[in-house]
Amino acid sequence: MKKYKLSAKGRKLAASSSLRSLARIMDTLLAPGGCPWDRKQTHSTLIKYLREESAEVAQAVRRRDWKNLQEELGDVLLQVVFHSALARRDGHFTLGDVIKTVNSKMVRRHPHVFGGSKLDTPAQVLRQWKLIKKAEKKGRRGGKKS
């Protein structure tokens, strides 16, 4: 494989383990003078890659190939960061909004951990999760069934 010389900034970003660095890399790719392929992408054109990467995660799990799973989870994370960067560019939401949304959801749907209720079995947790999710969706529709 041919080796390419990286700038000091590129080497630093490549060695980082922070989500902030990944977001910076994506911003650089999407910026004027960035990557022509990345700049051309849309949410719609990226769907096939999200599906492919998700399937590769499933395959790595089935094979118990932990090194490959690490790589494939990174590819799924890249898809989240990529879609978030496109959404931010278009004024819809940011990566921070995505993270805040999932943080809030995880706390809300685990009142047996972050609140006062108590559940003892995975089946009880799953039932509660489904009830909370149903109530949240109903609340977003203003009580209307769709």
N, C-alpha and C positions, 0 to 999 in steps of 0.2 A: 504494500500500500504506500502510495506517495505521501511524504510528509510535507506539510505546509508550515511556513513560518508564521507564528502568531505575534501580534503586538503584545506589549506588556499588559495592556488593558485586557486583551483577549485571553492571555494566560491567566490573569487574575480571575476573570469571570469564569473561565473553564474550571478552575480549581475550587470555586466557591460551592458551599452546600446550602446557601440561603435562597429562600423563595424570592426575596427582593432582587437578587442577582439574576435569577431566571426571568423575572419581569423586565429587568433592564436589558437583558439579551433580546427579549421579544420586542421591546421598544426600539432597539437599535435595528433589528431586522426590518421593522415596519416603517422606519423613518426614511425620509428622502435620502437617497444614496445607500439605503439598506439592501436587502435581498429582493431582487425582482420577483422571484416565485412567491415569497411570503407576502409581499405587498399586493399581489394580485388576488390573494385568497379572500373568501367570504365565509360567512357561517355555513352557507349551503355547500360550498366546495370542500369544506373541511369535514363534513358529516362522514364521508367514506373512511377518512383516516381515523376518526374517533371509533367507528365500528371495528376497523381492522385492529387498532391498538387494544380495544376491549377484548376482542377474540384472542389476541396474543397473550393477554393477561390470563384469561381462562385456561389457555393451553399450558402456560408455565405453571399454573397452580395444579392442574391435573398431573403434570409430569413431576411436580415437586422440585422444579428447577429454580432454586432460590435466586441464583445470580441473574438468570433471565427474567424472573419475576421483578427483581429490582429494576432492571432496564425497562421493562414494559410498563411498570407503574410510572416510571419517569416519563415515558411517552404519553401516557394518559394525562399526567399532570401537565405536560406541555400543551395538550389539547385544551385543557381548562384555561391555562394562561393565555393561549392564542385567542380563543373565543372571547375571553375577558378583555384582552387588548383591543380587539376589533370592536367590541361593544363600547368600550371607553372612547375610542376614536369617534364613534358615531353618536356619542352622547347618551347612551342607554344605561350603563352601569360600569362599575370598576371591579377589579379583582378583589379589592377590599370589601366591596358590597357582597360579592359571592361568598367570601370567607365569613363575613358577619352573618349572612343568611344561614349558612350551614351551622355555625356556632350556635345561633339562636335556636335553630330547629333541634339540634342534638340535646340541648339543655331542656327545652320545652317537652320533648318526647321521652325524656328520662326523669320524670318527677320522682321515681323510686330511688334515684341516685342524687339528684340535685334539689329535691323537695322533701315533703314530709311523708309521702306514701311508701309502702313497703311491698315489694313483690319478691317471690322466692324462686320462681321457675321461668325458664325461657318461654314457655307457652303463655304464661301470664304477661310477660313483657311484650310479646308479639301481639296479644289481644289488646293491651293498653295502647301500643304504638298505633295500631289500626284505628282504634276509637279516637285517639287524639288527632290523627291525620284526617279522618273523616270530619271531625268537628272543625278543624282548621279550613278544610276545603269548603265546607258549608258556610263558614263565616266569611270567606272571601267572596262567595257568590251572593252574600247578603241574605242567606237563608233560602235562596231559590235552588231548586233541584235542576240540574242540567243533564 
